């Protein structure tokens, strides 16, 4: 009936942590035979339409097609449930089809060619997309539906799909829908619709909506399915011979990796401010590292011949001295996974094999600096004891998934520490440490609103940059709901209505605050304000706000300040 493929490695899904794909080609080898598609357990929908032809000719001569009804609005839903419950969950549905163009009746603006949706299982939520023919001009258009209504998207001449005259049959086309759950809210989705010509190999149209809100509360459904239909309109004139050749659905999740310590982050390689040949350096001269409970004037790092990472300095631990790093990581969700590796070597004599290098994560209510002591630790987790053998040189222990966060960890900031434990405390035992690489993979976490905006739009020049060169910086467009990649979309400007209301919309970001300032006389008057007022939401969506100022004054000047 279907081909289910666990994705292990593929260029299409490179870097995805978990992935699955199902491909249906409607062939006899999959168990399909001629008849209604809903005769099969994998499909729900109208009984008398959408007919399988298991020997029909598809793209590149492949057999197995579905004839879509030309006379009725019918649909078929693939019954496999795709999890869409956590931020980062992604569902992709792909449909291969073609059609024959007929005359769109006069007075009809546009008619549906092919429609597809991602629909909820537990709710009737739906993310719709349609390919439509426009009556005038021989144009093919992408159309999508959201909670706020229908919207026309990109369009191309029908000549780009092989149609120049009425009754021409199109090239084989492929419509791809990708829906990414981006958070817990109704509008926390990213929806991308793409139409490609398989014959010419050209991507014809691609529309992406960030902050998309599907119809009928799809966000409340932890599972989704894919469906196709001949169109949304009962009268389907303008197109005939709709044929579906292949259906695919992908589910994927890409965990986000945050580097906490490395040779380039947090001075994990002890190279910051390093000057060759300067010898031992005290903690006071080594950025990010502190001697927990001990003097900062003692040795933290020294020149070393290990040279593991192209540098000439390594950490210099002594018996039972806790080396701590001030590069913290704040947990944002349960199930985050920490991993660690580092370089270790013994130095000098007096090693008898019962020593241990212990690393761990800790939280504290005080600053991580030269004043911190072991008594300041509030929790200690992720303890790893690496057993030291004598004459160890350049050993790299690897500790994947050494700690996984729980619900009680959310909101806590974790710091890293390393201590060389020597039961014979009277001995002078030391070692070399180098190239600490500490990272955390986040499954199902929600990025901070600005960070999510950066990721969604691929911003490379920071909040003060102007990615689309439209005269407004990226942060301005972030706050007001603009598109930093499209100079024509700068955001929603405030408006003043006759009822005395000042209307504006701001990004849901709890780090923002706003003030509405008023003045009745720009020459002699002064600006009064009701702020600053903190933005209460932190969901990254746009929120409409109203400031009622009244109409008592014959003249009133207003301005909005966001900080």
C-alpha positions as CSV (number, residue, x, y, z in Angstrom):
1,X,0.0,0.0,0.0
2,X,2.8,2.4,0.8
3,X,6.5,2.6,1.1
4,X,7.8,3.7,4.5
5,X,11.4,4.8,4.6
6,X,13.3,5.5,7.8
7,X,15.7,8.2,6.7
8,X,19.3,7.5,7.8
9,X,21.3,9.8,5.6
10,X,20.1,11.8,2.6
11,X,21.1,15.1,1.1
12,X,17.4,16.2,1.2
13,X,17.2,15.7,4.9
14,X,20.8,16.4,5.9
15,X,21.3,17.1,9.5
16,X,17.9,16.0,10.6
17,X,17.9,14.3,14.0
18,X,14.8,12.1,13.4
19,X,13.1,11.6,10.1
20,X,10.6,9.5,8.3
21,X,9.2,9.4,4.7
22,X,6.2,7.6,3.1
23,X,5.9,7.4,-0.7
24,X,2.8,6.2,-2.5
25,X,2.9,5.7,-6.3
26,X,-0.5,3.9,-6.6
27,X,1.0,0.8,-8.3
28,X,-0.1,-2.8,-8.2
29,X,3.1,-3.6,-6.5
30,X,1.9,-1.5,-3.6
31,X,-1.4,-3.4,-3.5
32,X,-3.5,-0.9,-5.5
33,X,-5.9,-1.9,-8.2
34,X,-8.4,0.0,-10.3
35,X,-11.2,1.6,-8.2
36,X,-12.0,4.2,-5.6
37,X,-9.0,5.4,-3.6
38,X,-11.1,5.2,-0.4
39,X,-11.4,1.5,-0.8
40,X,-8.0,1.3,0.9
41,X,-7.4,1.7,4.6
42,X,-4.7,4.3,4.0
43,X,-7.1,6.8,2.6
44,X,-10.3,8.6,3.8
45,X,-12.5,10.7,1.6
46,X,-15.4,10.8,-0.9
47,X,-16.4,7.3,-1.9
48,X,-17.4,7.9,-5.5
49,X,-14.6,10.0,-6.8
50,X,-10.7,10.1,-7.0
51,X,-10.3,6.8,-8.8
52,X,-7.1,4.8,-8.9
53,X,-5.8,3.5,-12.2
54,X,-3.0,1.2,-11.3
55,X,-1.8,0.8,-14.9
56,X,-2.2,4.5,-15.9
57,X,0.9,6.3,-17.1
58,X,2.5,8.8,-14.9
59,X,5.7,11.0,-14.9
60,X,8.5,9.5,-17.0
61,X,6.4,6.5,-18.0
62,X,5.8,5.3,-14.5
63,X,2.6,3.4,-13.9
64,X,0.0,4.1,-11.2
65,X,-2.1,7.3,-11.1
66,X,-5.3,8.7,-9.6
67,X,-7.9,10.5,-11.7
68,X,-9.3,13.4,-9.8
69,X,-12.9,14.3,-10.3
70,X,-13.7,17.0,-12.8
71,X,-17.3,17.6,-11.7
72,X,-17.3,17.6,-7.9
73,X,-15.3,19.0,-5.0
74,X,-13.8,15.8,-3.5
75,X,-10.8,15.1,-1.3
76,X,-8.7,12.2,-0.1
77,X,-6.8,12.2,3.2
78,X,-3.8,9.9,3.8
79,X,-4.4,8.4,7.2
80,X,-0.9,8.2,8.5
81,X,-0.5,10.5,11.6
82,X,2.5,12.8,11.7
83,X,3.5,14.2,15.1
84,X,3.2,18.0,15.2
85,X,3.3,18.5,19.0
86,X,6.6,20.3,19.7
87,X,8.4,23.3,18.4
88,X,10.6,22.2,15.5
89,X,8.3,19.4,14.4
90,X,8.1,19.6,10.6
91,X,5.7,18.0,8.2
92,X,6.3,18.1,4.4
93,X,3.8,16.8,1.9
94,X,4.5,16.5,-1.8
95,X,2.1,15.9,-4.7
96,X,3.0,15.2,-8.4
97,X,0.2,16.1,-10.8
98,X,-0.8,17.5,-14.2
99,X,-3.9,18.9,-15.8
100,X,-5.5,19.9,-19.1
101,X,-6.5,23.5,-19.6
102,X,-10.1,24.4,-20.7
103,X,-11.8,27.7,-21.1
104,X,-12.4,29.5,-17.8
105,X,-15.9,30.9,-18.1
106,X,-16.3,34.7,-18.6
107,X,-16.9,36.4,-15.3
108,X,-15.0,33.7,-13.3
109,X,-11.8,35.3,-11.8
110,X,-10.0,32.0,-11.2
111,X,-10.6,28.3,-10.9
112,X,-8.8,25.6,-8.9
113,X,-6.5,23.2,-10.7
114,X,-5.2,21.2,-7.7
115,X,-5.5,21.7,-3.9
116,X,-3.7,20.2,-1.0
117,X,-3.7,20.6,2.7
118,X,-2.1,19.6,6.0
119,X,-5.0,18.9,8.4
120,X,-5.3,18.2,12.1
121,X,-6.2,14.8,13.5
122,X,-7.6,15.8,16.9
123,X,-9.1,19.0,15.5
124,X,-10.4,20.0,12.1
125,X,-7.5,22.5,11.7
126,X,-6.2,23.0,8.2
127,X,-3.3,24.6,6.3
128,X,-4.7,24.9,2.8
129,X,-2.9,25.6,-0.5
130,X,-4.2,25.7,-4.0
131,X,-2.9,26.0,-7.6
132,X,-5.3,28.1,-9.6
133,X,-5.8,29.3,-13.1
134,X,-6.6,33.0,-13.6
135,X,-9.3,33.7,-16.2
136,X,-7.4,36.6,-17.7
137,X,-3.9,36.4,-19.0
138,X,-3.2,32.7,-18.9
139,X,-1.7,32.8,-15.5
140,X,-1.1,30.1,-12.9
141,X,-1.2,31.2,-9.2
142,X,-0.5,29.9,-5.8
143,X,-3.3,30.5,-3.3
144,X,-3.5,29.7,0.4
145,X,-6.0,29.9,3.2
146,X,-5.3,31.0,6.8
147,X,-7.5,31.8,9.8
148,X,-7.9,35.3,8.5
149,X,-9.1,34.3,5.0
150,X,-7.7,33.5,1.5
151,X,-4.7,35.1,0.0
152,X,-3.3,35.1,-3.5
153,X,0.4,34.4,-3.7
154,X,3.0,34.1,-6.5
155,X,2.0,33.6,-10.1
156,X,3.6,32.6,-13.4
157,X,2.5,32.5,-17.0
158,X,0.9,29.1,-17.9
159,X,3.5,28.9,-20.7
160,X,6.0,28.0,-18.0
161,X,4.0,24.7,-17.4
162,X,3.7,23.9,-21.0
163,X,0.3,25.4,-21.8
164,X,0.0,27.9,-24.7
165,X,-3.6,27.1,-25.8
166,X,-6.9,25.9,-24.6
167,X,-7.0,22.0,-24.3
168,X,-3.2,21.8,-23.9
169,X,-2.0,19.4,-21.2
170,X,0.5,20.7,-18.7
171,X,3.9,19.3,-17.9
172,X,4.2,17.2,-14.8
173,X,4.2,19.5,-11.8
174,X,5.1,19.1,-8.1
175,X,3.5,20.9,-5.3
176,X,5.3,20.8,-1.9
177,X,3.9,22.0,1.4
178,X,6.1,22.4,4.4
179,X,4.6,23.2,7.8
180,X,6.9,23.9,10.7
181,X,5.5,24.2,14.2
182,X,7.4,27.0,15.8
183,X,5.8,27.3,19.2
184,X,2.7,26.7,21.3
185,X,0.5,29.5,19.8
186,X,-2.2,29.5,17.1
187,X,0.0,31.5,14.8
188,X,3.3,29.8,15.7
189,X,3.8,28.1,12.3
190,X,6.0,28.7,9.3
191,X,4.2,27.6,6.1
192,X,6.1,27.3,2.8
193,X,4.3,26.4,-0.6
194,X,6.4,25.6,-3.6
195,X,5.4,24.6,-7.2
196,X,8.0,23.1,-9.5
197,X,8.0,22.0,-13.1
198,X,9.5,18.5,-13.2
199,X,10.0,18.5,-17.0
200,X,12.0,21.8,-17.1
201,X,13.5,21.4,-13.7
202,X,12.5,24.9,-12.8
203,X,11.1,26.0,-9.4
204,X,8.2,28.1,-10.6
205,X,6.9,29.7,-7.4
206,X,7.6,29.6,-3.7
207,X,5.7,31.5,-1.0
208,X,6.7,31.4,2.7
209,X,4.6,32.7,5.6
210,X,6.2,33.2,9.0
211,X,3.7,33.6,11.9
212,X,1.1,31.6,9.9
213,X,-2.1,30.8,11.6
214,X,-3.9,27.8,10.0
215,X,-7.7,27.6,10.0
216,X,-9.7,26.1,12.9
217,X,-7.1,25.8,15.6
218,X,-4.6,23.4,14.0
219,X,-2.2,24.3,16.8
220,X,-4.3,22.3,19.3
221,X,-3.9,19.1,17.3
222,X,-0.7,17.1,18.2
223,X,-0.9,15.1,15.0
224,X,-1.6,16.0,11.4
225,X,-2.3,14.3,8.0
226,X,-2.0,15.3,4.4
227,X,-4.8,15.4,1.9
228,X,-5.4,16.5,-1.7
229,X,-8.5,17.5,-3.6
230,X,-9.6,18.6,-7.1
231,X,-10.4,22.0,-5.8
232,X,-12.4,24.1,-3.3
233,X,-15.1,25.2,-5.7
234,X,-18.1,23.0,-6.5
235,X,-17.9,24.3,-10.1
236,X,-14.6,23.1,-11.4
237,X,-14.8,24.5,-14.9
238,X,-11.6,25.6,-16.5
239,X,-9.6,22.4,-15.9
240,X,-10.0,18.8,-16.8
241,X,-8.1,15.5,-16.8
242,X,-6.5,16.2,-13.4
243,X,-4.1,13.3,-12.6
244,X,-2.1,12.6,-9.5
245,X,1.0,10.4,-10.0
246,X,2.8,10.3,-6.7
247,X,2.3,11.3,-3.1
248,X,5.0,11.7,-0.5
249,X,4.9,12.8,3.2
250,X,7.9,13.5,5.3
251,X,8.2,14.2,9.0
252,X,11.4,15.5,10.5
253,X,12.9,17.2,13.4
254,X,16.2,19.0,13.6
255,X,17.6,19.4,17.1
256,X,19.3,22.7,17.7
257,X,22.9,22.4,18.9
258,X,24.3,25.2,21.2
259,X,28.1,25.3,21.7
260,X,28.9,26.3,25.3
261,X,32.6,25.6,25.3
262,X,35.1,25.1,22.5
263,X,38.4,26.4,21.3
264,X,36.5,29.5,20.0
265,X,33.8,29.8,22.6
266,X,34.3,30.4,26.3
267,X,38.1,29.9,26.0
268,X,37.7,26.1,26.1
269,X,41.1,25.8,24.5
270,X,42.8,28.3,27.0
271,X,44.1,30.3,24.0
272,X,42.4,33.6,24.7
273,X,45.1,36.3,25.2
274,X,47.8,33.7,24.8
275,X,51.3,34.9,24.0
276,X,53.7,32.2,23.1
277,X,56.5,31.6,25.5
278,X,55.0,33.5,28.4
279,X,54.9,30.4,30.7
280,X,52.4,29.8,33.5
281,X,49.5,32.2,33.8
282,X,47.4,32.8,36.8
283,X,43.6,32.7,36.7
284,X,43.5,36.5,36.7
285,X,45.1,36.4,33.3
286,X,43.0,33.6,31.7
287,X,39.6,34.8,30.5
288,X,36.4,32.9,31.6
289,X,38.2,30.5,34.1
290,X,38.2,30.8,37.9
291,X,39.6,28.9,40.9
292,X,36.5,27.9,42.9
293,X,37.3,28.5,46.5
294,X,41.0,29.2,45.9
295,X,43.3,32.1,45.2
296,X,43.0,33.6,41.7
297,X,46.8,34.2,41.7
298,X,47.5,30.5,41.4
299,X,48.3,28.9,38.0
300,X,45.5,28.2,35.6
301,X,47.3,27.5,32.3
302,X,50.8,27.1,31.0
303,X,52.8,26.6,27.9
304,X,52.6,23.0,26.8
305,X,54.0,20.8,24.2
306,X,50.7,19.0,23.5
307,X,49.7,21.4,20.9
308,X,46.4,19.6,20.3
309,X,44.6,22.3,18.5
310,X,47.3,24.2,16.9
311,X,47.9,26.3,20.1
312,X,50.5,26.2,22.7
313,X,48.6,26.5,26.0
314,X,46.6,24.1,28.1
315,X,44.8,24.1,31.5
316,X,46.9,23.3,34.5
317,X,44.9,21.5,37.2
318,X,46.3,20.6,40.7
319,X,45.0,18.2,43.3
320,X,41.3,18.8,44.2
321,X,41.2,22.3,42.6
322,X,37.9,23.1,41.0
323,X,38.4,25.0,37.7
324,X,35.1,26.7,36.8
325,X,34.0,28.5,33.6
326,X,31.7,31.5,33.6
327,X,30.1,30.7,30.2
328,X,26.6,29.7,31.3
329,X,23.8,28.0,29.5
330,X,20.1,28.6,30.4
331,X,17.9,25.5,30.0
332,X,14.7,26.2,28.0
333,X,13.0,22.8,27.9
334,X,13.0,19.3,29.2
335,X,15.0,16.7,27.3
336,X,18.0,18.8,26.3
337,X,21.1,16.7,26.0
338,X,24.6,17.7,27.0
339,X,27.7,16.2,25.5
340,X,31.4,16.7,26.3
341,X,34.9,15.8,25.1
342,X,38.3,17.2,26.1
343,X,42.0,16.5,26.0
344,X,43.8,15.1,29.1
345,X,47.4,14.2,29.8
346,X,49.5,13.3,32.9
347,X,52.5,15.4,33.7
348,X,55.4,14.7,36.1
349,X,55.7,11.8,38.7
350,X,53.7,10.6,41.6
351,X,50.8,9.1,39.6
352,X,49.6,5.8,41.0
353,X,46.4,5.2,39.0
354,X,43.8,6.0,41.6
355,X,43.3,9.6,40.4
356,X,40.1,10.8,38.7
357,X,39.3,13.8,36.6
358,X,35.8,14.8,37.4
359,X,33.7,17.2,35.3
360,X,30.2,18.4,36.2
361,X,27.5,21.0,35.6
362,X,26.3,23.2,38.5
363,X,24.0,26.1,39.2
364,X,24.5,28.9,41.6
365,X,22.8,32.0,42.9
366,X,26.0,34.1,42.9
367,X,28.1,35.4,40.0
368,X,30.7,33.0,38.7
369,X,33.9,34.9,39.3
370,X,36.9,35.0,41.6
371,X,34.8,35.0,44.7
372,X,32.8,31.8,44.1
373,X,33.2,28.8,46.4
374,X,32.0,25.3,46.4
375,X,29.5,26.2,49.0
376,X,27.8,28.6,46.5
377,X,26.7,25.7,44.2
378,X,23.0,25.1,44.5
379,X,22.8,22.0,42.4
380,X,25.4,19.7,40.9
381,X,24.4,17.4,37.9
382,X,26.0,15.5,35.1
383,X,29.0,14.3,37.1
384,X,31.5,12.4,35.0
385,X,34.5,10.6,36.6
386,X,37.3,9.9,34.1
387,X,39.7,7.3,35.6
388,X,43.3,8.4,35.1
389,X,45.9,5.8,34.3
390,X,49.6,6.5,34.6
391,X,51.5,8.1,31.7
392,X,48.4,9.2,29.8
393,X,49.2,11.5,27.0
394,X,46.7,13.2,24.7
395,X,43.7,11.1,25.6
396,X,40.3,12.4,24.5
397,X,37.4,10.9,26.5
398,X,34.1,11.4,24.8
399,X,30.9,11.6,26.8
400,X,27.8,11.8,24.6
401,X,24.5,12.5,26.3
402,X,26.0,12.6,29.8
403,X,23.1,14.7,31.1
404,X,19.5,15.2,30.0
405,X,17.5,18.0,31.5
406,X,14.2,17.5,33.4
407,X,11.3,19.8,34.0
408,X,12.9,21.1,37.2
409,X,15.9,22.3,35.2
410,X,13.9,24.7,32.9
411,X,15.0,28.3,33.5
412,X,18.2,27.3,35.4
413,X,21.6,28.5,34.2
414,X,24.2,25.8,34.2
415,X,28.0,26.3,34.4
416,X,30.9,23.9,33.9
417,X,33.6,22.8,36.2
418,X,36.5,20.3,36.2
419,X,38.5,19.0,39.2
420,X,41.4,16.6,39.5
421,X,40.6,14.3,42.4
422,X,43.7,12.7,44.1
423,X,43.1,10.6,47.2
424,X,46.8,11.3,48.2
425,X,46.3,15.0,48.8
426,X,49.8,15.5,50.0
427,X,51.3,14.6,46.7
428,X,52.1,17.2,44.0
429,X,50.2,15.8,41.1
430,X,49.2,17.8,38.1
431,X,48.0,17.3,34.5
432,X,47.2,19.1,31.3
433,X,43.6,19.9,30.1
434,X,42.8,21.2,26.7
435,X,40.1,21.7,24.1
436,X,37.0,21.4,26.2
437,X,34.1,21.0,23.9
438,X,30.8,21.2,25.7
439,X,27.5,21.4,23.8
440,X,23.8,20.8,24.3
441,X,21.2,19.6,21.8
442,X,17.7,21.1,22.3
443,X,14.7,19.0,21.3
444,X,11.4,20.8,21.2
445,X,12.7,24.1,22.6
446,X,11.4,27.5,21.5
447,X,14.0,30.1,20.5
448,X,13.8,33.6,21.9
449,X,11.6,35.7,19.6
450,X,14.5,37.7,18.1
451,X,16.7,34.6,17.7
452,X,13.8,32.8,15.9
453,X,13.3,35.9,13.7
454,X,17.0,35.7,12.8
455,X,16.8,32.0,12.0
456,X,13.6,32.3,10.0
457,X,14.9,35.1,7.7
458,X,18.6,34.2,7.6
459,X,19.7,37.6,9.0
460,X,23.5,37.9,8.9
461,X,24.2,41.5,9.9
462,X,22.5,41.8,13.3
463,X,19.7,44.0,14.6
464,X,21.3,47.2,13.4
465,X,21.9,45.9,9.8
466,X,19.6,46.5,6.9
467,X,19.3,43.1,5.2
468,X,17.0,44.3,2.4
469,X,18.5,47.8,2.0
470,X,15.1,49.4,2.4
471,X,16.3,52.1,4.8
472,X,14.9,50.4,8.0
473,X,17.2,48.2,10.1
474,X,16.4,44.6,10.9
475,X,15.2,45.3,14.4
476,X,12.8,48.0,13.3
477,X,11.2,45.4,10.9
478,X,11.3,42.8,13.7
479,X,9.4,45.0,16.1
480,X,6.7,46.2,13.6
481,X,6.3,42.9,11.7
482,X,8.2,43.6,8.6
483,X,10.1,41.3,6.3
484,X,13.9,42.0,6.4
485,X,14.3,40.2,3.1
486,X,11.7,42.2,1.2
487,X,12.1,45.9,0.9
488,X,8.4,46.4,0.1
489,X,7.3,45.0,3.5
490,X,8.6,47.3,6.3
491,X,6.0,46.5,8.9
492,X,2.7,47.8,10.3
493,X,2.7,51.5,10.9
494,X,0.6,53.0,13.7
495,X,-2.7,54.6,12.7
496,X,-5.0,57.1,14.4
497,X,-8.8,56.5,14.1
498,X,-11.6,59.1,14.4
499,X,-12.7,57.6,17.7
500,X,-9.6,58.8,19.3
501,X,-7.7,55.4,19.4
502,X,-4.1,55.1,18.5
503,X,-3.7,51.6,16.9
504,X,-0.5,49.7,16.4
505,X,1.0,46.2,16.5
506,X,4.2,45.0,18.1
507,X,6.1,41.8,18.3
508,X,5.4,39.5,21.2
509,X,8.8,39.9,23.0
510,X,8.9,40.3,26.7
511,X,12.2,42.2,26.5
512,X,10.4,45.1,24.7
513,X,8.6,48.0,26.3
514,X,6.7,50.8,24.6
515,X,5.5,54.4,25.3
516,X,2.9,56.4,23.5
517,X,3.8,60.1,23.6
518,X,1.4,62.9,23.0
519,X,1.8,66.6,22.5
520,X,-0.8,69.3,21.6
521,X,1.8,71.9,20.5
522,X,5.1,71.0,18.8
523,X,6.5,74.5,19.4
524,X,5.7,75.3,23.0
525,X,4.3,72.0,24.2
526,X,5.9,69.1,25.9
527,X,5.6,65.4,25.3
528,X,3.6,63.4,27.8
529,X,3.6,59.7,28.0
530,X,1.8,56.7,29.5
531,X,4.9,54.5,29.6
532,X,7.0,52.7,29.5
533,X,4.7,49.6,29.3
534,X,6.2,46.2,29.1
535,X,5.1,43.9,26.3
536,X,3.5,41.0,28.1
537,X,3.6,38.3,25.4
538,X,6.8,36.4,24.5
539,X,5.5,34.2,21.6
540,X,7.1,36.1,18.7
541,X,3.8,36.7,17.1
542,X,2.4,40.2,16.2
543,X,-0.1,41.6,18.7
544,X,-2.5,44.5,18.1
545,X,-2.5,47.2,20.8
546,X,-4.7,50.2,21.4
547,X,-4.1,53.4,23.2
548,X,-7.2,55.6,23.8
549,X,-6.3,59.2,23.8
550,X,-9.7,60.9,23.2
551,X,-10.6,63.7,20.8
552,X,-10.9,66.6,23.2
553,X,-8.0,68.5,21.7
554,X,-8.4,70.2,18.3
555,X,-4.8,69.1,17.5
556,X,-2.9,66.2,18.8
557,X,0.5,64.9,17.8
558,X,1.5,61.3,18.7
559,X,4.6,59.1,18.5
560,X,5.5,55.6,19.5
561,X,8.8,54.7,21.2
562,X,9.8,51.1,21.5
563,X,12.8,50.1,23.6
